[in-house]
Amino acid sequence: MKHNSLYIGTAVPNRVFSEWGKYSDVVTKSFNCFTPENEMKPDALLDGVGSRASLPESYTHAKVRFLSCEPIIKTAISTGAKVRLHTLVWHSQTPDWFFTEDYTEGGALVGRDVMLCRMESYIHDVLSYFIDNYPDLIYAVDVVNEAFDRDAGDDSGVRRKNNKWYATVGDDYYYQALRFAKKYSDGKIGLFYNDYACMYKPDMILSNLKKARDEGLVDGIGLQSHLTVGENLGLYFDAMKKFADAGYELQVTELDIGIKEKSKENLRLQAEYYGKLADGIASLKASGTNITALTVWGISDELSWRHGEYPLLFDENLLPKPAYFEFFPKLCGI
Ligand code: XIL
């Protein structure tokens, strides 16, 4: 399938590449870019044993390795797909040892200066690996993921709860991450702030990102878009408009739309909802909104992290669901 001004992607776990014969048709016919579902997260790339073994030299420079990324890189290159780098700085799926004095789970946390060195070296090592070895493969990077949350955050909404970045670096950790990503970027990879529930907190996101935006450190906002049928799409499009008015490039990065049980009626409602989302995106694009990519968070319901909610476009037999037919033709017309 051909897409025009929009990358259309899917999240792909390594499991799919190890059974590529089964999935290749579905993936390559519908999608022209991939996001590794877990394989480029810090817990996949950071090498605790290697870092510990080479203390004290590695004290401010934890080791990284890229074994987990090989299948996605190889398949993207052979099929001509682009890759979204997800994600550099996140409170989740980042090992506890990365933040401690001796790189052990239970060690004392390091202070701000040391953690800023580790953040810088990590961002440098990951970005330069891809830029040097695979120029033009990565179209965007989620530099910071999920840094703002009213309930889990401080007075400005910066995530404090269960967040070792906040505990070590402090409340500007997301700004520092964007600063380092800008420093080591090749100027071609889009630098993104990515978050969930963006429709419920657009102003908080915009005000927290303002300084970084004014300094040219962030290009775009990624709207994860883990939705449920019935959620207010008006709010969703309003948030998109607010972000676009503030000058951001927009990407839908992790779309899935849940239903309660898999009845015929629910599948129809899901299809209708997917269709409305595609219509809204098409009309925003038509009026000049800078939406550049849309990624669905997985291939089939069976593979989905929300598999109990049947949120994706293909069923367990890899057959297109009603949602597929309401969604894809509209998007591909953009
Ligand atoms: C999820 C993956 O889909 C799961 O396989 C994993 O166990 C947990 O993470 N926001 C994100 C994604 O940015 O990285 C998350 O992916 C879903 C929520």
py3Dmol code that shows the C-alpha trace and the ligand (Angstrom):
import py3Dmol

protein = """\
ATOM      1  CA  MET A   1       0.000   0.000   0.000  1.00  0.00           C
ATOM      2  CA  LYS A   2       1.290   3.450  -0.840  1.00  0.00           C
ATOM      3  CA  HIS A   3       1.208   6.367   1.538  1.00  0.00           C
ATOM      4  CA  ASN A   4       1.780   9.915   0.480  1.00  0.00           C
ATOM      5  CA  SER A   5       2.681  12.618   2.941  1.00  0.00           C
ATOM      6  CA  LEU A   6       2.290  10.503   6.054  1.00  0.00           C
ATOM      7  CA  TYR A   7       4.456   7.723   7.388  1.00  0.00           C
ATOM      8  CA  ILE A   8       2.201   4.905   8.550  1.00  0.00           C
ATOM      9  CA  GLY A   9       3.841   2.622  11.044  1.00  0.00           C
ATOM     10  CA  THR A  10       3.408  -0.230  13.433  1.00  0.00           C
ATOM     11  CA  ALA A  11       5.134  -1.297  16.641  1.00  0.00           C
ATOM     12  CA  VAL A  12       7.042  -4.504  16.028  1.00  0.00           C
ATOM     13  CA  PRO A  13       8.497  -6.716  18.745  1.00  0.00           C
ATOM     14  CA  ASN A  14      11.425  -9.003  17.888  1.00  0.00           C
ATOM     15  CA  ARG A  15       9.049 -11.949  18.124  1.00  0.00           C
ATOM     16  CA  VAL A  16       7.562 -10.840  14.796  1.00  0.00           C
ATOM     17  CA  PHE A  17      10.934 -10.872  13.081  1.00  0.00           C
ATOM     18  CA  SER A  18      11.631 -14.373  14.332  1.00  0.00           C
ATOM     19  CA  GLU A  19       8.409 -15.471  12.610  1.00  0.00           C
ATOM     20  CA  TRP A  20       8.795 -13.077   9.699  1.00  0.00           C
ATOM     21  CA  GLY A  21       7.364 -15.519   7.158  1.00  0.00           C
ATOM     22  CA  LYS A  22       4.043 -15.336   8.961  1.00  0.00           C
ATOM     23  CA  TYR A  23       3.924 -11.560   9.329  1.00  0.00           C
ATOM     24  CA  SER A  24       5.860 -10.083   6.410  1.00  0.00           C
ATOM     25  CA  ASP A  25       2.902  -9.703   4.054  1.00  0.00           C
ATOM     26  CA  VAL A  26       0.646  -7.971   6.537  1.00  0.00           C
ATOM     27  CA  VAL A  27       3.404  -5.691   7.745  1.00  0.00           C
ATOM     28  CA  THR A  28       4.907  -4.645   4.437  1.00  0.00           C
ATOM     29  CA  LYS A  29       1.582  -4.194   2.641  1.00  0.00           C
ATOM     30  CA  SER A  30       0.219  -1.798   5.235  1.00  0.00           C
ATOM     31  CA  PHE A  31       3.137  -0.086   6.941  1.00  0.00           C
ATOM     32  CA  ASN A  32       6.193   1.814   5.822  1.00  0.00           C
ATOM     33  CA  CYS A  33       7.810   2.458   9.179  1.00  0.00           C
ATOM     34  CA  PHE A  34       8.430   0.516  12.367  1.00  0.00           C
ATOM     35  CA  THR A  35       8.785   1.294  16.040  1.00  0.00           C
ATOM     36  CA  PRO A  36      10.548  -1.342  18.148  1.00  0.00           C
ATOM     37  CA  GLU A  37       7.974  -2.188  20.821  1.00  0.00           C
ATOM     38  CA  ASN A  38      10.606  -2.715  23.531  1.00  0.00           C
ATOM     39  CA  GLU A  39      13.948  -3.312  21.839  1.00  0.00           C
ATOM     40  CA  MET A  40      15.325   0.259  21.891  1.00  0.00           C
ATOM     41  CA  LYS A  41      14.268   1.080  25.418  1.00  0.00           C
ATOM     42  CA  PRO A  42      17.025   1.705  27.974  1.00  0.00           C
ATOM     43  CA  ASP A  43      16.534  -1.695  29.632  1.00  0.00           C
ATOM     44  CA  ALA A  44      17.229  -3.342  26.274  1.00  0.00           C
ATOM     45  CA  LEU A  45      20.296  -1.263  25.419  1.00  0.00           C
ATOM     46  CA  LEU A  46      22.079  -0.693  28.731  1.00  0.00           C
ATOM     47  CA  ASP A  47      24.654  -3.270  29.718  1.00  0.00           C
ATOM     48  CA  GLY A  48      24.791  -3.538  33.506  1.00  0.00           C
ATOM     49  CA  VAL A  49      27.338  -6.306  33.688  1.00  0.00           C
ATOM     50  CA  GLY A  50      29.705  -4.573  31.280  1.00  0.00           C
ATOM     51  CA  SER A  51      29.378  -1.283  33.135  1.00  0.00           C
ATOM     52  CA  ARG A  52      30.040  -2.859  36.520  1.00  0.00           C
ATOM     53  CA  ALA A  53      32.971  -4.837  35.205  1.00  0.00           C
ATOM     54  CA  SER A  54      34.692  -1.716  33.960  1.00  0.00           C
ATOM     55  CA  LEU A  55      34.221   0.513  36.993  1.00  0.00           C
ATOM     56  CA  PRO A  56      35.688   3.054  37.718  1.00  0.00           C
ATOM     57  CA  GLU A  57      36.136   4.068  34.024  1.00  0.00           C
ATOM     58  CA  SER A  58      32.463   3.491  33.312  1.00  0.00           C
ATOM     59  CA  TYR A  59      31.302   5.503  36.342  1.00  0.00           C
ATOM     60  CA  THR A  60      29.955   8.391  34.245  1.00  0.00           C
ATOM     61  CA  HIS A  61      29.543   6.378  31.057  1.00  0.00           C
ATOM     62  CA  ALA A  62      27.422   3.233  31.260  1.00  0.00           C
ATOM     63  CA  LYS A  63      27.913   0.771  28.444  1.00  0.00           C
ATOM     64  CA  VAL A  64      25.358   0.193  25.704  1.00  0.00           C
ATOM     65  CA  ARG A  65      24.918  -2.643  23.225  1.00  0.00           C
ATOM     66  CA  PHE A  66      22.646  -2.921  20.231  1.00  0.00           C
ATOM     67  CA  LEU A  67      22.053  -6.638  19.818  1.00  0.00           C
ATOM     68  CA  SER A  68      18.306  -6.299  20.475  1.00  0.00           C
ATOM     69  CA  CYS A  69      17.971  -3.830  17.561  1.00  0.00           C
ATOM     70  CA  GLU A  70      19.508  -6.010  14.886  1.00  0.00           C
ATOM     71  CA  PRO A  71      16.316  -7.688  13.600  1.00  0.00           C
ATOM     72  CA  ILE A  72      14.402  -4.420  13.192  1.00  0.00           C
ATOM     73  CA  ILE A  73      17.330  -2.672  11.531  1.00  0.00           C
ATOM     74  CA  LYS A  74      17.929  -5.531   9.126  1.00  0.00           C
ATOM     75  CA  THR A  75      14.268  -5.840   8.148  1.00  0.00           C
ATOM     76  CA  ALA A  76      13.730  -2.100   7.848  1.00  0.00           C
ATOM     77  CA  ILE A  77      16.681  -1.816   5.501  1.00  0.00           C
ATOM     78  CA  SER A  78      15.626  -4.767   3.375  1.00  0.00           C
ATOM     79  CA  THR A  79      12.029  -3.560   3.062  1.00  0.00           C
ATOM     80  CA  GLY A  80      12.802   0.153   2.732  1.00  0.00           C
ATOM     81  CA  ALA A  81      10.981   1.053   5.961  1.00  0.00           C
ATOM     82  CA  LYS A  82      11.987   3.845   8.358  1.00  0.00           C
ATOM     83  CA  VAL A  83      12.353   3.426  12.109  1.00  0.00           C
ATOM     84  CA  ARG A  84      11.211   5.491  15.068  1.00  0.00           C
ATOM     85  CA  LEU A  85      13.701   5.406  17.951  1.00  0.00           C
ATOM     86  CA  HIS A  86      11.664   4.776  21.095  1.00  0.00           C
ATOM     87  CA  THR A  87      12.790   5.940  23.666  1.00  0.00           C
ATOM     88  CA  LEU A  88      15.779   7.628  25.356  1.00  0.00           C
ATOM     89  CA  VAL A  89      14.671   9.088  28.694  1.00  0.00           C
ATOM     90  CA  TRP A  90      11.742   7.465  30.500  1.00  0.00           C
ATOM     91  CA  HIS A  91      10.963   6.639  34.138  1.00  0.00           C
ATOM     92  CA  SER A  92       9.897   3.142  33.085  1.00  0.00           C
ATOM     93  CA  GLN A  93      11.838   0.268  31.472  1.00  0.00           C
ATOM     94  CA  THR A  94      15.084   1.853  32.610  1.00  0.00           C
ATOM     95  CA  PRO A  95      17.134  -0.277  34.981  1.00  0.00           C
ATOM     96  CA  ASP A  96      17.518   0.869  38.585  1.00  0.00           C
ATOM     97  CA  TRP A  97      21.248   0.135  38.512  1.00  0.00           C
ATOM     98  CA  PHE A  98      21.763   2.883  35.923  1.00  0.00           C
ATOM     99  CA  PHE A  99      21.105   5.459  38.649  1.00  0.00           C
ATOM    100  CA  THR A 100      23.309   4.077  41.425  1.00  0.00           C
ATOM    101  CA  GLU A 101      26.901   4.674  42.566  1.00  0.00           C
ATOM    102  CA  ASP A 102      28.092   1.148  41.860  1.00  0.00           C
ATOM    103  CA  TYR A 103      25.647   0.102  39.131  1.00  0.00           C
ATOM    104  CA  THR A 104      23.830  -2.322  41.408  1.00  0.00           C
ATOM    105  CA  GLU A 105      20.066  -2.507  41.981  1.00  0.00           C
ATOM    106  CA  GLY A 106      20.287  -1.591  45.638  1.00  0.00           C
ATOM    107  CA  GLY A 107      23.136   0.953  45.495  1.00  0.00           C
ATOM    108  CA  ALA A 108      22.902   4.580  46.637  1.00  0.00           C
ATOM    109  CA  LEU A 109      21.605   6.974  43.986  1.00  0.00           C
ATOM    110  CA  VAL A 110      24.209   9.194  42.311  1.00  0.00           C
ATOM    111  CA  GLY A 111      23.848  12.972  42.389  1.00  0.00           C
ATOM    112  CA  ARG A 112      22.762  15.355  39.639  1.00  0.00           C
ATOM    113  CA  ASP A 113      26.197  15.962  38.091  1.00  0.00           C
ATOM    114  CA  VAL A 114      27.036  12.291  37.686  1.00  0.00           C
ATOM    115  CA  MET A 115      23.575  11.457  36.367  1.00  0.00           C
ATOM    116  CA  LEU A 116      23.764  14.283  33.846  1.00  0.00           C
ATOM    117  CA  CYS A 117      27.041  12.784  32.592  1.00  0.00           C
ATOM    118  CA  ARG A 118      25.396   9.373  32.306  1.00  0.00           C
ATOM    119  CA  MET A 119      22.395  10.878  30.534  1.00  0.00           C
ATOM    120  CA  GLU A 120      24.648  12.714  28.099  1.00  0.00           C
ATOM    121  CA  SER A 121      26.794   9.693  27.347  1.00  0.00           C
ATOM    122  CA  TYR A 122      23.753   7.447  26.891  1.00  0.00           C
ATOM    123  CA  ILE A 123      22.051   9.881  24.508  1.00  0.00           C
ATOM    124  CA  HIS A 124      25.322  10.414  22.667  1.00  0.00           C
ATOM    125  CA  ASP A 125      26.057   6.700  22.323  1.00  0.00           C
ATOM    126  CA  VAL A 126      22.589   5.752  21.122  1.00  0.00           C
ATOM    127  CA  LEU A 127      22.101   8.607  18.672  1.00  0.00           C
ATOM    128  CA  SER A 128      25.595   8.386  17.217  1.00  0.00           C
ATOM    129  CA  TYR A 129      25.311   4.617  16.770  1.00  0.00           C
ATOM    130  CA  PHE A 130      22.327   5.099  14.473  1.00  0.00           C
ATOM    131  CA  ILE A 131      23.533   8.279  12.796  1.00  0.00           C
ATOM    132  CA  ASP A 132      27.002   6.878  12.046  1.00  0.00           C
ATOM    133  CA  ASN A 133      25.992   3.364  11.047  1.00  0.00           C
ATOM    134  CA  TYR A 134      22.552   3.823   9.524  1.00  0.00           C
ATOM    135  CA  PRO A 135      22.174   7.381   8.289  1.00  0.00           C
ATOM    136  CA  ASP A 136      18.578   8.157   7.239  1.00  0.00           C
ATOM    137  CA  LEU A 137      17.103   5.039   8.888  1.00  0.00           C
ATOM    138  CA  ILE A 138      15.659   6.842  11.918  1.00  0.00           C
ATOM    139  CA  TYR A 139      13.013   9.445  11.106  1.00  0.00           C
ATOM    140  CA  ALA A 140      12.188  10.491  14.662  1.00  0.00           C
ATOM    141  CA  VAL A 141      13.293   9.856  18.221  1.00  0.00           C
ATOM    142  CA  ASP A 142      11.215   9.985  21.382  1.00  0.00           C
ATOM    143  CA  VAL A 143      13.838  11.849  23.388  1.00  0.00           C
ATOM    144  CA  VAL A 144      11.618  12.031  26.455  1.00  0.00           C
ATOM    145  CA  ASN A 145       8.652   9.806  27.206  1.00  0.00           C
ATOM    146  CA  GLU A 146       5.849  10.517  29.692  1.00  0.00           C
ATOM    147  CA  ALA A 147       7.437  13.271  31.790  1.00  0.00           C
ATOM    148  CA  PHE A 148       4.225  15.102  32.687  1.00  0.00           C
ATOM    149  CA  ASP A 149       1.373  13.755  34.772  1.00  0.00           C
ATOM    150  CA  ARG A 150      -0.866  15.744  37.079  1.00  0.00           C
ATOM    151  CA  ASP A 151      -1.307  12.973  39.673  1.00  0.00           C
ATOM    152  CA  ALA A 152       2.230  11.598  39.637  1.00  0.00           C
ATOM    153  CA  GLY A 153       3.860  15.008  39.189  1.00  0.00           C
ATOM    154  CA  ASP A 154       5.116  17.990  41.187  1.00  0.00           C
ATOM    155  CA  ASP A 155       3.388  21.389  41.165  1.00  0.00           C
ATOM    156  CA  SER A 156       4.210  21.844  37.476  1.00  0.00           C
ATOM    157  CA  GLY A 157       3.142  18.312  36.662  1.00  0.00           C
ATOM    158  CA  VAL A 158       6.691  17.011  36.137  1.00  0.00           C
ATOM    159  CA  ARG A 159       6.590  13.313  37.004  1.00  0.00           C
ATOM    160  CA  ARG A 160       8.157  12.816  40.419  1.00  0.00           C
ATOM    161  CA  LYS A 161       6.595   9.527  41.497  1.00  0.00           C
ATOM    162  CA  ASN A 162       8.652   6.409  40.756  1.00  0.00           C
ATOM    163  CA  ASN A 163      10.981   8.443  38.613  1.00  0.00           C
ATOM    164  CA  LYS A 164      14.700   8.027  39.192  1.00  0.00           C
ATOM    165  CA  TRP A 165      15.485  10.714  36.624  1.00  0.00           C
ATOM    166  CA  TYR A 166      13.642  13.195  38.825  1.00  0.00           C
ATOM    167  CA  ALA A 167      15.258  11.812  41.979  1.00  0.00           C
ATOM    168  CA  THR A 168      18.780  12.184  40.597  1.00  0.00           C
ATOM    169  CA  VAL A 169      18.797  15.007  38.039  1.00  0.00           C
ATOM    170  CA  GLY A 170      15.802  16.977  39.315  1.00  0.00           C
ATOM    171  CA  ASP A 171      12.721  18.635  37.857  1.00  0.00           C
ATOM    172  CA  ASP A 172      14.454  19.784  34.662  1.00  0.00           C
ATOM    173  CA  TYR A 173      15.545  16.302  33.601  1.00  0.00           C
ATOM    174  CA  TYR A 174      13.391  16.357  30.479  1.00  0.00           C
ATOM    175  CA  TYR A 175      14.853  19.692  29.407  1.00  0.00           C
ATOM    176  CA  GLN A 176      18.389  18.364  29.888  1.00  0.00           C
ATOM    177  CA  ALA A 177      17.575  15.301  27.799  1.00  0.00           C
ATOM    178  CA  LEU A 178      16.283  17.479  24.973  1.00  0.00           C
ATOM    179  CA  ARG A 179      19.418  19.631  25.222  1.00  0.00           C
ATOM    180  CA  PHE A 180      21.702  16.601  24.814  1.00  0.00           C
ATOM    181  CA  ALA A 181      19.642  15.118  22.014  1.00  0.00           C
ATOM    182  CA  LYS A 182      19.883  18.380  20.107  1.00  0.00           C
ATOM    183  CA  LYS A 183      23.635  18.451  20.692  1.00  0.00           C
ATOM    184  CA  TYR A 184      24.164  14.980  19.203  1.00  0.00           C
ATOM    185  CA  SER A 185      21.459  14.948  16.541  1.00  0.00           C
ATOM    186  CA  ASP A 186      22.322  15.126  12.864  1.00  0.00           C
ATOM    187  CA  GLY A 187      19.649  17.763  12.326  1.00  0.00           C
ATOM    188  CA  LYS A 188      17.585  15.326  10.225  1.00  0.00           C
ATOM    189  CA  ILE A 189      16.021  13.135  12.922  1.00  0.00           C
ATOM    190  CA  GLY A 190      12.878  14.704  14.408  1.00  0.00           C
ATOM    191  CA  LEU A 191      13.317  15.291  18.148  1.00  0.00           C
ATOM    192  CA  PHE A 192      10.074  14.402  19.937  1.00  0.00           C
ATOM    193  CA  TYR A 193       8.433  14.686  23.315  1.00  0.00           C
ATOM    194  CA  ASN A 194       6.047  11.694  23.562  1.00  0.00           C
ATOM    195  CA  ASP A 195       3.188  11.265  26.040  1.00  0.00           C
ATOM    196  CA  TYR A 196      -0.081   9.485  26.835  1.00  0.00           C
ATOM    197  CA  ALA A 197      -3.454  11.137  27.432  1.00  0.00           C
ATOM    198  CA  CYS A 198      -2.265  14.313  25.661  1.00  0.00           C
ATOM    199  CA  MET A 199      -5.891  15.317  25.090  1.00  0.00           C
ATOM    200  CA  TYR A 200      -6.367  15.779  28.839  1.00  0.00           C
ATOM    201  CA  LYS A 201      -3.234  17.858  29.469  1.00  0.00           C
ATOM    202  CA  PRO A 202      -2.243  19.897  26.395  1.00  0.00           C
ATOM    203  CA  ASP A 203      -1.624  23.125  28.325  1.00  0.00           C
ATOM    204  CA  MET A 204       0.567  21.414  30.886  1.00  0.00           C
ATOM    205  CA  ILE A 205       2.662  19.842  28.132  1.00  0.00           C
ATOM    206  CA  LEU A 206       3.010  23.129  26.279  1.00  0.00           C
ATOM    207  CA  SER A 207       3.963  25.174  29.322  1.00  0.00           C
ATOM    208  CA  ASN A 208       6.534  22.658  30.523  1.00  0.00           C
ATOM    209  CA  LEU A 209       8.099  22.378  27.065  1.00  0.00           C
ATOM    210  CA  LYS A 210       8.117  26.119  26.379  1.00  0.00           C
ATOM    211  CA  LYS A 211      11.730  26.828  27.324  1.00  0.00           C
ATOM    212  CA  ALA A 212      13.020  23.892  25.276  1.00  0.00           C
ATOM    213  CA  ARG A 213      10.802  24.891  22.378  1.00  0.00           C
ATOM    214  CA  ASP A 214      11.967  28.527  22.491  1.00  0.00           C
ATOM    215  CA  GLU A 215      15.552  27.299  22.373  1.00  0.00           C
ATOM    216  CA  GLY A 216      14.851  25.045  19.382  1.00  0.00           C
ATOM    217  CA  LEU A 217      15.505  21.807  21.277  1.00  0.00           C
ATOM    218  CA  VAL A 218      12.279  19.996  20.407  1.00  0.00           C
ATOM    219  CA  ASP A 219      10.641  19.574  17.010  1.00  0.00           C
ATOM    220  CA  GLY A 220       7.527  17.639  17.721  1.00  0.00           C
ATOM    221  CA  ILE A 221       5.013  16.140  20.096  1.00  0.00           C
ATOM    222  CA  GLY A 222       4.105  12.473  19.897  1.00  0.00           C
ATOM    223  CA  LEU A 223       0.553  11.655  20.929  1.00  0.00           C
ATOM    224  CA  GLN A 224       0.620   8.044  22.084  1.00  0.00           C
ATOM    225  CA  SER A 225      -3.151   7.683  21.620  1.00  0.00           C
ATOM    226  CA  HIS A 226      -4.009   4.615  23.685  1.00  0.00           C
ATOM    227  CA  LEU A 227      -7.733   5.244  23.345  1.00  0.00           C
ATOM    228  CA  THR A 228     -10.983   3.495  24.182  1.00  0.00           C
ATOM    229  CA  VAL A 229     -14.071   3.610  21.975  1.00  0.00           C
ATOM    230  CA  GLY A 230     -16.287   6.439  23.172  1.00  0.00           C
ATOM    231  CA  GLU A 231     -13.524   8.786  24.350  1.00  0.00           C
ATOM    232  CA  ASN A 232     -14.069  12.362  23.258  1.00  0.00           C
ATOM    233  CA  LEU A 233     -12.352  12.823  19.902  1.00  0.00           C
ATOM    234  CA  GLY A 234     -13.192  16.531  19.997  1.00  0.00           C
ATOM    235  CA  LEU A 235     -10.748  16.919  22.873  1.00  0.00           C
ATOM    236  CA  TYR A 236      -8.200  14.867  20.961  1.00  0.00           C
ATOM    237  CA  PHE A 237      -8.334  17.098  17.888  1.00  0.00           C
ATOM    238  CA  ASP A 238      -8.370  20.257  20.040  1.00  0.00           C
ATOM    239  CA  ALA A 239      -5.113  19.125  21.646  1.00  0.00           C
ATOM    240  CA  MET A 240      -3.621  18.510  18.209  1.00  0.00           C
ATOM    241  CA  LYS A 241      -4.626  22.006  17.138  1.00  0.00           C
ATOM    242  CA  LYS A 242      -3.090  23.552  20.256  1.00  0.00           C
ATOM    243  CA  PHE A 243       0.195  21.755  19.670  1.00  0.00           C
ATOM    244  CA  ALA A 244       0.205  22.674  15.998  1.00  0.00           C
ATOM    245  CA  ASP A 245      -0.572  26.334  16.784  1.00  0.00           C
ATOM    246  CA  ALA A 246       2.456  26.368  19.063  1.00  0.00           C
ATOM    247  CA  GLY A 247       4.541  25.305  16.061  1.00  0.00           C
ATOM    248  CA  TYR A 248       5.078  21.625  16.768  1.00  0.00           C
ATOM    249  CA  GLU A 249       5.248  18.827  14.251  1.00  0.00           C
ATOM    250  CA  LEU A 250       2.786  16.094  15.287  1.00  0.00           C
ATOM    251  CA  GLN A 251       2.977  12.325  15.169  1.00  0.00           C
ATOM    252  CA  VAL A 252       0.476   9.788  16.438  1.00  0.00           C
ATOM    253  CA  THR A 253       2.908   7.324  17.951  1.00  0.00           C
ATOM    254  CA  GLU A 254       1.118   4.430  19.675  1.00  0.00           C
ATOM    255  CA  LEU A 255      -2.451   4.243  18.452  1.00  0.00           C
ATOM    256  CA  ASP A 256      -4.728   1.501  19.721  1.00  0.00           C
ATOM    257  CA  ILE A 257      -8.447   1.734  20.462  1.00  0.00           C
ATOM    258  CA  GLY A 258      -9.881  -0.694  22.984  1.00  0.00           C
ATOM    259  CA  ILE A 259     -13.328  -2.275  23.242  1.00  0.00           C
ATOM    260  CA  LYS A 260     -14.747  -4.254  26.182  1.00  0.00           C
ATOM    261  CA  GLU A 261     -15.726  -7.513  24.585  1.00  0.00           C
ATOM    262  CA  LYS A 262     -15.404  -8.752  21.061  1.00  0.00           C
ATOM    263  CA  SER A 263     -19.020  -8.564  19.891  1.00  0.00           C
ATOM    264  CA  LYS A 264     -20.069  -7.762  16.350  1.00  0.00           C
ATOM    265  CA  GLU A 265     -21.544  -4.470  17.522  1.00  0.00           C
ATOM    266  CA  ASN A 266     -18.378  -3.461  19.383  1.00  0.00           C
ATOM    267  CA  LEU A 267     -16.260  -4.237  16.343  1.00  0.00           C
ATOM    268  CA  ARG A 268     -18.568  -2.005  14.309  1.00  0.00           C
ATOM    269  CA  LEU A 269     -18.310   0.811  16.863  1.00  0.00           C
ATOM    270  CA  GLN A 270     -14.553   0.387  16.898  1.00  0.00           C
ATOM    271  CA  ALA A 271     -14.445   0.618  13.110  1.00  0.00           C
ATOM    272  CA  GLU A 272     -16.574   3.763  13.206  1.00  0.00           C
ATOM    273  CA  TYR A 273     -14.276   5.310  15.821  1.00  0.00           C
ATOM    274  CA  TYR A 274     -11.115   4.439  13.864  1.00  0.00           C
ATOM    275  CA  GLY A 275     -12.825   5.968  10.827  1.00  0.00           C
ATOM    276  CA  LYS A 276     -13.641   9.207  12.654  1.00  0.00           C
ATOM    277  CA  LEU A 277     -10.075   9.462  13.834  1.00  0.00           C
ATOM    278  CA  ALA A 278      -8.793   9.050  10.272  1.00  0.00           C
ATOM    279  CA  ASP A 279     -11.293  11.652   9.007  1.00  0.00           C
ATOM    280  CA  GLY A 280     -10.182  14.129  11.663  1.00  0.00           C
ATOM    281  CA  ILE A 281      -6.534  13.618  10.878  1.00  0.00           C
ATOM    282  CA  ALA A 282      -7.193  13.941   7.161  1.00  0.00           C
ATOM    283  CA  SER A 283      -9.043  17.207   7.622  1.00  0.00           C
ATOM    284  CA  LEU A 284      -6.389  18.628   9.952  1.00  0.00           C
ATOM    285  CA  LYS A 285      -3.743  17.686   7.379  1.00  0.00           C
ATOM    286  CA  ALA A 286      -5.832  19.279   4.628  1.00  0.00           C
ATOM    287  CA  SER A 287      -5.961  22.536   6.579  1.00  0.00           C
ATOM    288  CA  GLY A 288      -2.180  22.578   6.892  1.00  0.00           C
ATOM    289  CA  THR A 289      -1.561  20.925  10.280  1.00  0.00           C
ATOM    290  CA  ASN A 290       1.908  19.414  10.281  1.00  0.00           C
ATOM    291  CA  ILE A 291       1.102  15.758  11.055  1.00  0.00           C
ATOM    292  CA  THR A 292       3.888  13.610   9.662  1.00  0.00           C
ATOM    293  CA  ALA A 293       3.409  10.062  10.957  1.00  0.00           C
ATOM    294  CA  LEU A 294       0.904   7.705  12.479  1.00  0.00           C
ATOM    295  CA  THR A 295       1.928   4.494  14.186  1.00  0.00           C
ATOM    296  CA  VAL A 296      -0.436   1.785  15.354  1.00  0.00           C
ATOM    297  CA  TRP A 297       0.856   0.076  18.518  1.00  0.00           C
ATOM    298  CA  GLY A 298       1.152  -3.426  17.148  1.00  0.00           C
ATOM    299  CA  ILE A 299      -0.105  -5.623  14.345  1.00  0.00           C
ATOM    300  CA  SER A 300      -2.767  -8.005  15.610  1.00  0.00           C
ATOM    301  CA  ASP A 301      -4.955  -8.109  18.731  1.00  0.00           C
ATOM    302  CA  GLU A 302      -3.124 -11.200  19.823  1.00  0.00           C
ATOM    303  CA  LEU A 303       0.218  -9.371  19.914  1.00  0.00           C
ATOM    304  CA  SER A 304      -1.156  -6.224  21.558  1.00  0.00           C
ATOM    305  CA  TRP A 305      -0.090  -5.167  25.075  1.00  0.00           C
ATOM    306  CA  ARG A 306      -3.861  -4.535  25.560  1.00  0.00           C
ATOM    307  CA  HIS A 307      -4.876  -7.857  23.996  1.00  0.00           C
ATOM    308  CA  GLY A 308      -7.903  -8.220  26.309  1.00  0.00           C
ATOM    309  CA  GLU A 309      -9.361  -5.091  24.652  1.00  0.00           C
ATOM    310  CA  TYR A 310      -8.925  -6.153  21.005  1.00  0.00           C
ATOM    311  CA  PRO A 311      -7.583  -2.725  20.083  1.00  0.00           C
ATOM    312  CA  LEU A 312      -5.806  -3.250  16.746  1.00  0.00           C
ATOM    313  CA  LEU A 313      -6.541  -3.568  13.045  1.00  0.00           C
ATOM    314  CA  PHE A 314      -5.890  -7.279  12.463  1.00  0.00           C
ATOM    315  CA  ASP A 315      -7.377 -10.263  14.286  1.00  0.00           C
ATOM    316  CA  GLU A 316      -5.601 -13.344  15.614  1.00  0.00           C
ATOM    317  CA  ASN A 317      -5.601 -14.895  12.130  1.00  0.00           C
ATOM    318  CA  LEU A 318      -3.988 -11.739  10.769  1.00  0.00           C
ATOM    319  CA  LEU A 319      -7.172 -10.924   8.888  1.00  0.00           C
ATOM    320  CA  PRO A 320      -8.174  -7.279   8.634  1.00  0.00           C
ATOM    321  CA  LYS A 321     -10.936  -6.287  11.075  1.00  0.00           C
ATOM    322  CA  PRO A 322     -13.791  -3.912  10.212  1.00  0.00           C
ATOM    323  CA  ALA A 323     -11.653  -1.129  11.712  1.00  0.00           C
ATOM    324  CA  TYR A 324      -9.007  -1.707   9.071  1.00  0.00           C
ATOM    325  CA  PHE A 325     -11.426  -0.993   6.248  1.00  0.00           C
ATOM    326  CA  GLU A 326     -12.706   2.211   7.869  1.00  0.00           C
ATOM    327  CA  PHE A 327      -9.240   3.434   8.711  1.00  0.00           C
ATOM    328  CA  PHE A 328      -6.707   2.557   6.057  1.00  0.00           C
ATOM    329  CA  PRO A 329      -8.325   3.806   2.870  1.00  0.00           C
ATOM    330  CA  LYS A 330      -8.952   7.178   4.526  1.00  0.00           C
ATOM    331  CA  LEU A 331      -5.382   7.500   5.714  1.00  0.00           C
ATOM    332  CA  CYS A 332      -3.879   6.364   2.468  1.00  0.00           C
ATOM    333  CA  GLY A 333      -5.853   9.015   0.645  1.00  0.00           C
ATOM    334  CA  ILE A 334      -4.066  11.755   2.583  1.00  0.00           C
TER     335      ILE A 334
END
"""
ligand_1 = """\
18
XIL
C 4.609 -1.192 26.270
C 4.837 -2.441 25.432
O 3.851 -2.508 24.454
C 4.808 -3.673 26.324
O 5.205 -4.821 25.581
C 5.740 -3.497 27.509
O 5.583 -4.585 28.385
C 5.435 -2.213 28.258
O 5.505 -1.121 27.352
N 3.711 3.825 26.505
C 4.887 3.633 25.804
C 5.228 2.293 25.296
O 5.583 4.605 25.501
O 6.601 2.076 25.255
C 4.535 1.203 26.083
O 4.806 -0.051 25.461
C 3.056 1.477 26.187
C 2.801 2.786 26.887
"""
view = py3Dmol.view(width=600, height=400)
view.addModel(protein, "pdb")
view.setStyle({"model": 0}, {"cartoon": {"style": "trace"}})
view.addModel(ligand_1, "xyz")
view.setStyle({"model": 1}, {"stick": {}})
view.zoomTo()
view.show()
